[in-house]
Amino acid sequence: KNINSEKEISQHFLQAINAALLNVKHIVDDSEEMIEISANERKGWDSSVNKNVNNIERAVNQLNAHVSLKQRISNELNDIVKAMEHKRDFDQLAHVELSQQFGKMQEKLSIVEAQAQSYKSQLEEQKQLRLQDALTKLPNRAALDQRFAVEFKNAKDYDKPLWVVVADIDHFKRINDSYGHNAGDKTLQVIAGAISKSLRGSEFIARYGGEEFVFLIPLANKRSLLSILTRVRENIKAIPFKFKQESISITISLGATKVRLEDENPEATFERADQALYRAKHNGRDQVVIG
């Protein structure tokens, strides 16, 4: 649904861009036509001035003509002045028209810019929705894959510690079976919020699927990691859940491992963390296992 929505927004965006560019093209075409007219006018003015100059030259050479040299020169100069006044008036008119044309072009481009910014914001919103779990509002598995790929590369390239943690709500199926899926959804939302509050800003959490969550914890040693995960586990256990007037305690199990230099890809690290989670479940749940 999100992909279709993004495609529709993109199509509207391209249509708006196309329409705006057509408007700009028309303005440019009009401007080119005006420039051509202007060039023709200037050509006519130059021809007129040249004619006046030639007439003056002939007047000088024809001293015996019926009209006195002074009068002929005066007439030609008057014609030159008129031609210059005509050119000035034409240039002013052309300047005004060109300014109006380019003003329209600027207005159209401003509209396009505003539309582009609006569509960009909508596309960014669609992108965020694609990377967000609808129920818990946490990053989803796609967002985890993107973040994990970057963090994994940095950990390998710079030999910096990066812990991968897989957490699973204990006996979650019982909650759905006993109290309904609405209770299960509410449980996921509350636990997601509690985990987020228990982690620091540099630490990443995503809903992996179902009742599983994955953390990426950089720059921590084993002791501090255990402290962080124990705090998360205890905070979850302390939440006073109540369904159908019955108070219950919900726990989580966590498996963790650190990215190793020999890990060829993120999947290798994740598999080791998943195996640690399996041992935590097998050993009685509500505990942290670091592998």
C-alpha positions in Angstrom: 0.0 0.0 0.0 2.8 2.4 0.9 4.7 1.6 -2.4 1.5 2.2 -4.4 1.0 5.5 -2.6 4.5 6.6 -3.2 4.2 5.7 -6.9 1.0 7.8 -7.1 2.7 10.7 -5.4 5.7 10.4 -7.7 3.4 10.4 -10.8 1.7 13.6 -9.6 5.1 15.1 -9.0 6.3 14.3 -12.5 3.1 15.6 -14.0 3.4 18.9 -12.1 7.1 19.2 -13.2 6.2 18.5 -16.8 3.4 21.1 -16.8 5.6 23.7 -15.2 8.4 23.1 -17.6 6.0 23.5 -20.5 4.9 26.8 -19.1 8.6 27.8 -18.8 9.2 26.7 -22.4 6.3 28.9 -23.6 7.7 31.8 -21.8 11.2 31.2 -23.3 9.7 30.9 -26.8 7.9 34.2 -26.3 11.1 35.7 -25.0 13.0 34.5 -28.1 10.3 35.9 -30.4 10.5 39.2 -28.6 14.3 39.2 -28.8 14.0 38.5 -32.6 11.6 41.4 -33.0 13.9 43.6 -31.0 16.8 42.6 -33.2 14.8 43.5 -36.3 13.9 46.9 -34.8 17.6 47.6 -34.0 18.5 46.6 -37.5 16.0 49.1 -38.9 17.3 51.8 -36.5 20.9 51.1 -37.6 19.9 51.3 -41.2 18.1 54.6 -40.6 21.1 56.1 -38.8 23.4 54.9 -41.6 21.1 56.5 -44.1 21.3 59.8 -42.3 25.0 59.6 -42.1 25.3 58.9 -45.8 23.0 61.8 -46.5 25.2 64.1 -44.5 28.2 62.8 -46.4 26.5 63.5 -49.7 25.4 67.0 -48.5 29.0 67.8 -47.7 30.0 66.7 -51.2 27.2 68.6 -52.9 28.0 72.2 -51.9 26.2 73.5 -55.1 22.8 71.9 -54.2 19.7 74.1 -54.0 19.3 73.5 -50.3 22.1 75.0 -48.3 24.6 72.7 -46.6 23.6 73.9 -43.2 19.9 73.2 -43.7 20.6 69.7 -45.1 22.9 68.8 -42.2 20.3 70.2 -39.7 17.5 68.1 -41.3 19.7 64.9 -41.2 20.6 65.6 -37.6 17.0 66.0 -36.7 16.2 62.7 -38.3 19.0 61.1 -36.3 17.6 62.5 -33.1 14.1 61.2 -33.9 15.6 57.7 -34.7 17.4 57.7 -31.4 14.3 58.8 -29.5 12.4 56.0 -31.3 15.1 53.5 -30.3 15.0 54.7 -26.7 11.2 54.3 -26.5 11.4 50.9 -28.1 14.2 49.7 -25.7 12.1 50.9 -22.7 9.1 49.0 -23.9 11.1 45.9 -24.7 12.7 46.1 -21.2 9.3 46.2 -19.6 7.9 43.3 -21.6 11.0 41.2 -21.0 10.9 42.0 -17.3 7.2 40.9 -17.2 8.1 37.7 -19.1 10.9 36.8 -16.8 8.7 37.7 -13.8 6.2 35.2 -15.0 8.9 32.6 -15.4 10.2 33.3 -11.9 6.7 32.9 -10.5 6.2 29.6 -12.3 9.6 28.3 -11.1 8.7 29.4 -7.5 5.5 27.4 -7.8 7.4 24.4 -9.1 9.9 24.7 -6.2 7.1 24.8 -3.7 5.4 21.8 -5.2 8.7 19.9 -5.4 9.4 20.6 -1.7 5.9 19.4 -0.8 6.2 16.2 -2.8 9.7 15.7 -1.3 8.2 16.0 2.2 5.4 13.5 1.2 7.9 11.1 -0.2 10.1 11.3 2.9 7.0 10.7 5.0 6.2 7.6 2.9 9.7 6.4 3.3 9.5 6.7 7.0 6.2 4.9 7.1 7.8 2.0 5.1 10.6 1.8 7.8 8.2 1.9 10.8 6.3 -0.8 12.5 2.6 0.3 12.4 1.8 -1.2 15.8 4.7 -0.2 18.1 6.0 2.8 16.0 9.5 1.3 16.3 11.7 0.8 13.3 10.7 -2.3 11.4 12.8 -5.2 10.0 13.6 -3.3 6.8 14.9 -0.4 8.9 16.9 -2.9 11.0 18.5 -4.4 7.9 19.6 -0.9 6.7 21.0 0.1 10.0 22.6 -3.2 10.8 24.4 -3.2 7.4 26.0 0.2 8.2 26.9 -0.6 11.8 28.3 -4.0 10.9 30.6 -2.5 8.3 31.8 0.2 10.7 32.4 -2.5 13.4 34.5 -4.6 11.1 36.4 -1.7 9.4 37.4 0.1 12.6 37.3 -2.9 15.0 34.8 -1.3 17.3 32.5 -3.3 19.5 28.9 -3.8 18.3 26.5 -6.0 20.2 23.5 -7.6 18.6 20.7 -8.5 21.0 17.6 -10.6 20.2 14.8 -10.3 22.7 11.6 -12.3 22.9 8.5 -12.0 25.1 8.1 -15.1 27.2 4.8 -17.1 26.7 3.4 -14.4 24.4 1.1 -16.9 22.7 -0.7 -17.5 26.1 -1.5 -13.8 26.3 -3.2 -13.9 22.9 -5.0 -17.2 23.6 -6.1 -16.2 27.1 -6.9 -12.5 26.7 -7.3 -11.9 23.0 -5.2 -10.3 20.3 -6.1 -6.8 21.5 -4.4 -7.6 24.8 -1.4 -9.0 22.8 -1.2 -5.8 20.7 -1.3 -3.6 23.9 1.4 -5.7 25.5 3.7 -5.2 22.5 3.1 -1.5 22.5 3.9 -1.2 26.2 7.0 -3.4 26.1 8.3 -1.5 23.0 7.9 1.8 24.9 9.6 0.4 28.0 12.6 -1.0 26.0 13.0 2.3 24.2 13.1 4.2 27.5 15.6 1.8 28.9 18.1 2.3 26.1 20.4 5.2 25.3 20.1 7.4 22.2 23.1 5.7 20.5 21.4 2.3 20.8 19.0 1.1 18.2 15.9 -1.0 18.7 13.6 -2.5 16.1 10.6 -4.8 16.1 11.9 -7.9 14.2 8.5 -9.6 13.9 5.8 -11.1 16.1 7.0 -10.7 19.7 10.7 -10.4 18.9 12.8 -7.2 19.2 16.4 -6.6 18.1 18.8 -4.1 19.7 22.1 -2.8 18.2 24.4 -1.6 21.0 27.7 -0.1 20.0 30.8 0.8 22.0 30.0 -1.3 25.1 32.1 -3.9 26.9 30.5 -7.1 28.1 30.0 -5.9 31.7 28.2 -2.7 30.6 26.1 -4.7 28.1 25.0 -7.1 30.8 24.0 -4.1 33.0 22.0 -2.6 30.1 20.1 -5.8 29.3 19.5 -6.6 32.9 17.9 -3.2 33.4 15.7 -3.8 30.3 14.7 -7.2 31.6 13.9 -6.0 35.1 12.0 -2.9 33.8 9.8 -5.2 31.7 9.1 -7.6 34.6 8.1 -4.7 36.8 5.3 -3.5 34.5 1.9 -4.0 36.2 0.0 -5.7 33.3 -3.7 -6.3 34.0 -6.1 -8.1 31.7 -9.7 -9.0 32.5 -9.2 -7.9 36.1 -6.3 -10.2 36.4 -2.8 -8.9 37.2 0.0 -10.8 35.5 3.8 -10.4 35.2 5.3 -10.5 31.7 9.0 -11.4 31.2 11.4 -11.4 28.3 14.4 -13.5 27.4 17.5 -11.9 25.7 20.3 -13.4 23.7 23.3 -11.3 22.8 26.6 -11.5 20.9 29.3 -9.2 19.6 30.3 -8.8 16.0 33.5 -10.7 15.3 36.1 -10.0 12.7 35.6 -13.4 11.2 31.9 -12.8 10.7 31.4 -12.7 7.0 28.1 -10.9 7.1 25.4 -9.5 9.5 23.5 -12.8 9.2 26.3 -14.7 10.8 26.3 -12.4 13.8 22.5 -12.5 14.1 22.4 -16.3 14.0 24.8 -16.4 17.0 22.6 -13.9 18.9 19.5 -16.0 18.0 21.2 -19.1 19.4 22.0 -17.3 22.6 18.3 -16.4 22.8 17.4 -20.1 22.3 19.6 -21.0 25.3 18.0 -18.3 27.4 14.5 -19.8 26.6 15.8 -23.4 27.1 17.3 -22.5 30.5 14.1 -21.2 32.0 13.4 -17.8 30.3 13.4 -14.4 32.0 17.2 -14.2 31.7 20.1 -12.8 29.6 22.5 -15.1 27.7 25.6 -13.7 26.0 27.2 -15.9 23.4 
